Amino acid sequence: MAFFSKKDNVALDLQSISTLISEGCIFDGNLKAPAYARIDGQITGDVFVDEGLIIGEKGSIHGNITTKE
């Protein structure tokens, strides 16, 4: 089981984020993103991100997460 820390200041501009699941969106299935991804909605499935993952306050992932950061 992995533990994730909360980073207060994330210095990414919107151009760095390649994938965005916005609040209110529901995604069922596996997700693969080529760079940074931000999740503000709900994902049911595994998430594979090549760079880093940002999970917003209302974002949730029900599955396994594989990412660099």
N, C-alpha and C positions, 0 to 999 in steps of 0.2 A: 504494500500500500504506500502510495506516495503522498507527501504533504507539499502543498503549494503555498508560497508566501505572497502576501499582498504588497505590490509595489505602489507607493503613493504617487510618484510622478513618472509617467511613462512618456518619454521624449520621442514620440513618433508622430510624424505629420500624416495626414490622411493619404498621401501618395504612397507611403510605405505599406499601407494595409491593402493587401490584394483581395481579401475576402471579408465580407460583412454580412452577418446574419442579424438583422435589426430586431428591435423589441417588437413583440407580437408575432414574429415569424416562428413557425414550427417546421423543423427539418427532420424527416425520418430517413435514415440511411447513413452510410459512411461518407465522410467529407475529407477530401485531400486538397490542401491549399499550398501553392508554390512559394509563398513568402509569409508575411504576417497576416493573421486573421483576428478579427474582433467578433465576439459572440455576445449579442445583447438579447437574443431570443432563446429558443429551446431546441436542442439537438438530441435526438435519440439515435445513437449509433456511435461508431468509433470515429475519432478525429485525428488526422495525420497532417501536421503543419511543418514545412521545411525550415522555417525560421522561428517565429515566436507566436504565442497565443495570448490574447487579451480577453478575459471573460468579464463582461460588465456586471454591474450590481444586480440586474434582473436576468442575466444570462445563466443558462444551465446546460450541462452536458451529462447525459445518461449513457455512458459508454467509456471505452478506454481512450486515453489521450497519449499521442506520441508527438513530441516537439523538441526543438533544439533548446528553447528558452521557456 
